[in-house]
């Protein structure tokens, strides 16, 4: 089990109409761009916040590996996702939202 935890990776893949949040090899979810209300950089996470898929209370889920992260607000949930380049991820998702004709402001 320790080997699996050490090999765990967190990633965010952005396609035209969806965002794939992955905590490999355990968890993966797709979020539609049209469901995204906001995306921002989040405070850095540490091992004290946990590692891997986390239930963080109040509708918040985390995919954590420590370090920089983004906060992704959807219609039903808030996600905190570790990423090495949060500003780049935020910019890319905001560009996708702006270019999505089905996205509606809250």
Secondary structure, DSSP 8 states (H G I E B T S, - for coil): -HHHHHH-EEEEEE-SSEEEEEEETTEEEEEEGGGEEEEEEEEEE-GGG-SEEEEEETTEEEEE-SEEEEEEEESS-EEEEE-S-HHHHHHHHHHHHHT-TT----
